[in-house]
Amino acid sequence: MTILEELAAYARERVAEAKNHIPEEEMKRLAEALPKGDFPFEKALRKPGISFICECKKASPSKGLIAPVFPYLDIAKQYEAAGADCISVLTEPKWFLGSDAYLREITEAVSVPCIRKDFTVDRYMIYEAKVLGASAVLLICSILSEEQIREYIGICDVLGLSALVEAHDAEEIHKAVRAGARIIGVNNRNLKDFSVDTGNSARLRELVPDDVVFVSESGVTCPKDIAKLRAAGVDAVLVGEALMRAEDKTEMLRSMREAAGPLIKLCGLSRPEDIETANALLPDYVGFVFYPKSKRHVSYPKAAELKKLLSPRIKAVGVFVNECPEVIATLINKGVIDAAQLHGDEDNAYIEHLRKLTDLTVIQAFRVNGPEDIQKAEQSAADLILLDAGMGTGTTFDWNLIGSIRRPYLLAGGLSPDNVTQAVRTLRPYGVDVSSGIETGDVKDTEKAVAFVAAVREVTL
């Protein structure tokens, strides 16, 4: 038997024993009595940029004992403080020295969505995961039939859980897609001989539809791996041993995030040709300007047409100036935009009102003339802030004013293929936003857009 087959066989033994203590119907009743939830694990992985699933793991079959001292709650809290998007908790007790108690206690201690990392061989384990507080479960193609995967995804949908469907090769990718997987993970470790090849993710990426989240698992050890995977179009990475062995987990995660490079937003798109260019370049965001006085203004119906042409891997941002919150909420609820960028006099009360209407991402722009503008930006209730020289002016502001800003920001204002590399290397912003810098005669220029995106990405490769 391969190690994977042994793990699956032992999981079946564990399920049989668990059912003797709590019958399946009772476990199902307990799970279905809990609030369904809104799939926080999947939402966390669908955000722009690479998402990080950080693993709490004491041991593994390939590496043996990884953490002789295993303060799992402290580790999970460190991950949360460092900005982990999700946490993976091992509950397999024999080879990984995991425990259901670890998952239960961690989910109670942190707000980050957690996946139960185990070898799911029975629907009982899905109900069990829900009761333990998990937001997601792992389904491995190698040990499940296509029919089982489809059935288990259906159970997850009823419970509000996400299913990370793991594949190792092209055949299993096709199997996962046919079964209806919305999150597919490629394991870079061959569980037959334990060899690792992160190129496995890059080779299989093109087989996964754009509307399915793609996760690279195992063998991610350093920032250079992250940069390569980002270039390959990976949506998320699962990092285990590298973080578990790191003395400073916050610094390790920070360096990996930095290697993923800044988010890229191409703003002011108004033509189908612009969308075609964006689909080829795959920035994280594109922007539709809804301010009537702007030369890049598009109507709501026009934006809806453009959004239909946009790759599902790219988020559409609506740019507004003092718009009625109800109008913005309607646009996002109709799928015209995925986020709102505010350039007017909107305050925190406005943002809070908007959040009551919809759960969209809110970006608030600030024109930077002095240190007081940076201070004001840091107090914003928005999910992200954008630092600009002025809406659509095409000029830079004094970057020295940014100083030691404490929160992530998007850098805008006068960026172009000629200066964005310097900006990224000097300031290390969370993201960059360009509009006039990729235009010729007020029209988006494909060559300039290509040069801009290449200039950003080459910094981290």
DOBADO-97266 format. One record per residue (C-alpha): y, x, z; residue number from 1. Coordinates in steps of 0.25 Angstrom, whole numbers, plus 2048, in hexadecimal, padded with zeros to 3 digits. Each point is the difference from the previous one (the first is absolute). Layout:
// DOBADO-97266
     Y     X     Z   seq
     Y     X     Z   NUM
...
***
This chain:
// DOBADO-97266
     Y     X     Z   seq
   800   800   800     1
   80E   805   7FD     2
   80A   800   80C     3
   807   7F3   7FB     4
   7F2   7F9   7FF     5
   7FD   804   80F     6
   80E   7FC   804     7
   7FE   7F2   7F9     8
   7F2   7FF   807     9
   805   803   80D    10
   80C   7F6   7FE    11
   7F5   7F5   7FE    12
   7F9   804   80D    13
   80E   7FF   807    14
   803   7F2   7FA    15
   7F2   7FB   804    16
   802   804   80F    17
   80E   7FB   800    18
   7FB   7F2   7FB    19
   7F7   800   80C    20
   80C   801   809    21
   80A   7F7   7F8    22
   7F9   7F7   7F5    23
   807   800   7F3    24
   805   7F2   801    25
   807   803   80D    26
   806   80D   7FA    27
   805   7F8   7F4    28
   806   7F5   809    29
   807   80B   808    30
   806   806   7F3    31
   804   7F3   7FA    32
   807   7FC   80C    33
   80A   80C   7FF    34
   80D   7FF   7F8    35
   7FD   803   7F2    36
   80B   80A   7FE    37
   807   804   7F3    38
   7F8   80C   7FB    39
   809   80A   806    40
   7F6   80C   7FC    41
   802   7FC   7F1    42
   80F   7FE   802    43
   801   80E   806    44
   7F9   806   7F4    45
   808   7F9   7F6    46
   80D   805   804    47
   807   80A   7F6    48
   7FC   80F   801    49
   7F3   805   806    50
   7FB   7F9   80C    51
   7F8   808   80B    52
   7F4   7FB   807    53
   7FE   809   80C    54
   7F2   801   806    55
   7FC   801   80F    56
   7F2   807   7FF    57
   7F9   808   80A    58
   7F4   805   7F7    59
   7FA   7FF   7F2    60
   7F3   803   7FA    61
   806   80B   7F7    62
   808   807   80B    63
   7F9   7FD   80D    64
   809   7FF   80C    65
   80F   800   7FC    66
   807   7FC   80D    67
   7F8   804   80D    68
   80C   7FA   807    69
   803   7F3   7FA    70
   80C   7F9   806    71
   7FF   7F5   7F6    72
   80C   7F7   805    73
   809   80C   800    74
   7FC   804   7F2    75
   802   7F2   7FB    76
   80E   7FF   807    77
   804   80E   7FA    78
   7FC   7FA   7F2    79
   808   7F4   802    80
   80C   808   805    81
   7FF   80A   7F4    82
   801   7F4   7F6    83
   7F1   7FD   7FC    84
   7FF   7F4   7F8    85
   7F2   7FD   805    86
   7F6   805   809    87
   7F1   802   7FD    88
   7F7   7FF   80D    89
   7F1   805   7FF    90
   7F7   7F6   808    91
   7F3   806   7FB    92
   7F9   806   80C    93
   7F5   809   7FC    94
   805   80A   7F6    95
   810   7FD   802    96
   7FF   7FE   80F    97
   809   7F4   7FE    98
   801   7F4   808    99
   804   7F1   7FF   100
   808   803   80D   101
   808   80A   7F9   102
   804   7F5   7F5   103
   803   7F5   80B   104
   809   809   808   105
   807   807   7F5   106
   804   7F2   7F9   107
   805   7FC   80D   108
   809   80C   802   109
   806   802   7F3   110
   807   7F6   7F6   111
   7FB   808   7F3   112
   7F5   7F8   7F9   113
   7F2   806   802   114
   7F3   801   7F8   115
   7F3   800   806   116
   7F9   80C   7FA   117
   7F1   7FD   800   118
   7F5   7FD   7F7   119
   800   7F1   7FE   120
   7F3   7FB   7FC   121
   800   7F2   806   122
   80B   7F5   800   123
   7FF   800   80F   124
   807   80D   800   125
   80C   7FA   7F9   126
   801   7F5   80B   127
   7FE   80B   80A   128
   80C   808   7FA   129
   809   7F4   801   130
   7FC   7FE   80F   131
   803   80F   803   132
   80E   7FF   7FA   133
   7FE   806   7F3   134
   809   7FD   7F4   135
   7F6   805   7F5   136
   7F1   804   7FE   137
   7F9   80B   7F7   138
   7F7   7FB   7F6   139
   7F8   80B   7F9   140
   7FA   7FD   7F2   141
   7F5   80A   802   142
   7F9   7F7   80B   143
   804   7F2   7FB   144
   7FD   7F8   7F4   145
   80B   7FA   7F8   146
   7FD   7F2   805   147
   801   805   80E   148
   80E   807   7FE   149
   805   7F3   7F9   150
   7FB   7F8   80C   151
   805   809   80B   152
   80E   800   7F9   153
   800   7F1   801   154
   7FD   800   80E   155
   80B   80A   802   156
   80A   7F7   7F9   157
   7FC   7F5   809   158
   803   809   80C   159
   80C   806   7FB   160
   7FA   80E   7FF   161
   801   80A   7F5   162
   7F4   806   7FA   163
   800   80F   7FC   164
   7F5   801   7F5   165
   7FB   80E   7FF   166
   7FB   806   7F3   167
   7FB   80E   7FC   168
   7FF   7FF   7F1   169
   804   7F8   7F4   170
   7F4   7F6   801   171
   804   7FD   80E   172
   80E   7FE   7FC   173
   7FC   7F6   7F6   174
   7F8   7F9   80A   175
   80B   7FF   80A   176
   80A   7FB   7F6   177
   7F6   7F5   7FB   178
   7FE   7FC   80F   179
   80F   7FD   801   180
   804   80C   809   181
   80F   801   802   182
   7FF   80E   807   183
   7F7   80A   7FA   184
   7FD   80E   807   185
   7FA   80C   7F9   186
   7F9   809   809   187
   802   80E   7FC   188
   7F4   805   809   189
   7F2   7FF   7FA   190
   7F8   7FA   80B   191
   7F3   805   7FA   192
   804   80F   801   193
   80D   7FF   808   194
   808   807   7F4   195
   80F   7FD   7FF   196
   808   7FE   7F3   197
   80D   7FA   801   198
   800   800   7F1   199
   7F7   7F4   801   200
   80B   7F7   803   201
   809   805   7F4   202
   7F4   7FE   7F7   203
   7FD   7F2   804   204
   80E   7FB   802   205
   802   7FA   7F2   206
   7F4   7F7   802   207
   807   7F8   80B   208
   809   7F5   7FB   209
   80F   802   803   210
   800   7F4   80A   211
   7F5   806   809   212
   804   80A   80B   213
   7FA   80D   7FD   214
   7FC   809   80C   215
   7FB   80E   800   216
   7F7   803   80C   217
   7FA   80D   806   218
   804   80E   7FD   219
   80F   7FF   801   220
   803   80C   808   221
   80E   805   7FD   222
   80E   7FC   7F9   223
   7FB   806   7F3   224
   7F5   7F6   7FF   225
   80A   7F5   803   226
   809   804   7F4   227
   7F4   801   7F7   228
   7FB   7F2   804   229
   80E   7FA   7FE   230
   801   806   7F2   231
   7F3   7F9   7FD   232
   805   7F2   804   233
   7FA   7FF   80E   234
   806   7F4   808   235
   7FA   805   80E   236
   7F8   80B   806   237
   7F7   800   80C   238
   801   80D   808   239
   7F6   803   80B   240
   7FC   80E   804   241
   80D   807   7FC   242
   808   7F7   80A   243
   7F5   800   80B   244
   800   810   800   245
   80F   801   7FF   246
   807   804   80D   247
   80D   7F9   7FC   248
   7FB   7F3   7F9   249
   80F   7FC   7FE   250
   804   80D   7F8   251
   7F3   7FF   7F8   252
   803   7F2   7FC   253
   80E   803   7FD   254
   7FD   80C   7F7   255
   7F6   7F7   7F8   256
   80A   7F5   7FF   257
   80A   80A   7FB   258
   7F6   805   7F5   259
   7FE   7F2   7FB   260
   80F   801   7FB   261
   80B   7F7   801   262
   800   7F2   7FB   263
   806   7FE   7F2   264
   809   7F4   7FD   265
   805   7FD   7F2   266
   80B   7F6   801   267
   808   7F8   7F6   268
   7F5   7FC   7F7   269
   803   7F5   7F6   270
   7F8   801   7F4   271
   7F1   7FF   7FC   272
   801   80E   7FB   273
   805   805   80E   274
   7F3   7F9   806   275
   7F7   807   7F6   276
   806   80D   804   277
   7FE   7FD   80F   278
   7F2   7FC   7FE   279
   7FD   80D   7F9   280
   807   808   80C   281
   7FB   7F8   80B   282
   80C   801   80A   283
   7FE   7F9   80D   284
   80C   7F7   7FE   285
   808   7FA   7F5   286
   80D   7F9   802   287
   806   7F3   7FA   288
   80F   7FF   803   289
   804   7F2   803   290
   80F   803   802   291
   808   7F9   7F5   292
   80B   80A   800   293
   7F6   80B   7FD   294
   7FE   805   7F2   295
   7F1   800   803   296
   800   7F2   804   297
   7F4   7F8   7FC   298
   7FE   7F1   803   299
   7F5   7FA   809   300
   7F8   7FA   7F4   301
   801   80E   7F8   302
   7FB   807   80C   303
   7F4   7F7   801   304
   7FD   803   7F2   305
   801   80F   802   306
   7F7   7FF   80D   307
   7F5   7FA   7F8   308
   800   80D   7F8   309
   800   809   80C   310
   7F4   807   804   311
   7FA   7FB   80E   312
   801   80E   805   313
   80F   7FF   800   314
   809   7F8   809   315
   80C   7F9   7FB   316
   80C   801   809   317
   80C   7F5   7FE   318
   80D   806   802   319
   80A   7F6   807   320
   80E   800   805   321
   803   7F5   80A   322
   7F6   7F7   7FA   323
   7FB   7F3   808   324
   7F3   804   807   325
   7F9   7F3   7FC   326
   802   805   7F1   327
   7FA   80D   803   328
   7F4   7FA   807   329
   7FE   7F7   7F4   330
   7FF   80B   7F7   331
   7F6   808   808   332
   7F8   7F3   803   333
   7FF   7FE   7F1   334
   7FC   80E   7FD   335
   80C   805   7F9   336
   803   80B   80A   337
   7F8   807   80A   338
   80C   805   809   339
   80F   7FE   801   340
   80B   80B   800   341
   80D   7FC   807   342
   80D   806   7FB   343
   80A   7F7   806   344
   805   7FC   80E   345
   7F3   7FC   805   346
   7FE   803   80F   347
   7F3   800   809   348
   802   7F1   803   349
   7FF   7FE   7F1   350
   7F4   808   7FF   351
   7F9   7F9   80B   352
   803   7F3   7FA   353
   7FA   805   7F3   354
   7F3   804   807   355
   7FE   7F2   806   356
   800   7FB   7F1   357
   7F6   80B   7FB   358
   7F9   80C   803   359
   806   809   7F5   360
   804   80E   802   361
   80F   802   802   362
   808   80C   7FB   363
   80E   801   805   364
   80A   809   7F8   365
   80B   807   807   366
   80C   807   7F9   367
   801   80E   806   368
   80E   805   802   369
   7FF   806   80E   370
   7F7   802   80C   371
   803   7F2   805   372
   7F9   7FA   7F4   373
   7F3   808   803   374
   801   7FB   80F   375
   802   7F1   7FB   376
   7F4   802   7F6   377
   7F7   805   80C   378
   803   7F3   807   379
   7FC   7F7   7F5   380
   7F4   7F6   802   381
   7FC   802   7F2   382
   7F2   806   7FD   383
   806   80B   7F8   384
   80E   805   7FE   385
   807   805   7F3   386
   80B   80A   800   387
   809   800   7F4   388
   80D   804   7FB   389
   804   7F2   7FB   390
   7F8   7F6   7F8   391
   7FE   805   7F2   392
   80B   80A   801   393
   7F7   80C   7FB   394
   806   809   80A   395
   7FA   808   80B   396
   806   800   80F   397
   800   80C   809   398
   7F2   802   804   399
   804   808   80C   400
   804   7F3   806   401
   7F1   7FC   801   402
   7FE   80B   80B   403
   7F4   7FD   809   404
   7FE   7F1   7FD   405
   7F5   7FB   808   406
   7FA   7F5   7F7   407
   7FA   800   7F2   408
   80A   7FD   7F5   409
   801   7FF   7F1   410
   80A   809   7F9   411
   809   7FB   7F5   412
   80D   803   7F9   413
   802   809   7F5   414
   7F1   805   7FF   415
   7FB   805   7F3   416
   7F5   808   7FA   417
   809   80C   802   418
   803   7FF   80F   419
   7F4   7F8   806   420
   7F7   80C   802   421
   80B   806   808   422
   802   7F3   808   423
   7F1   7FF   803   424
   7FE   80E   804   425
   80D   800   809   426
   800   7F3   806   427
   7F1   7FB   800   428
   804   7F1   7FF   429
   7F6   7F5   801   430
   804   7FC   7F2   431
   809   802   7F5   432
   808   7F5   7F8   433
   805   802   7F2   434
   808   7F7   7F6   435
   80B   806   7F8   436
   7F9   80E   800   437
   7F6   7FB   7F7   438
   809   7F9   7F6   439
   807   804   7F3   440
   80B   7F6   7FC   441
   7FD   7F7   80C   442
   7F2   7FE   7FA   443
   7F4   805   807   444
   7FB   80D   7F9   445
   7F1   802   800   446
   801   80F   7FF   447
   809   801   80C   448
   7F7   7F7   808   449
   7F4   809   7FC   450
   808   80C   804   451
   805   7FA   80D   452
   7F2   7FC   805   453
   7FA   80D   7FC   454
   80B   808   807   455
   7FD   7F8   80D   456
   7F1   801   7FF   457
   800   80F   7FD   458
   806   803   80D   459
   7F3   7FD   808   460
   7F5   804   7F5   461
***
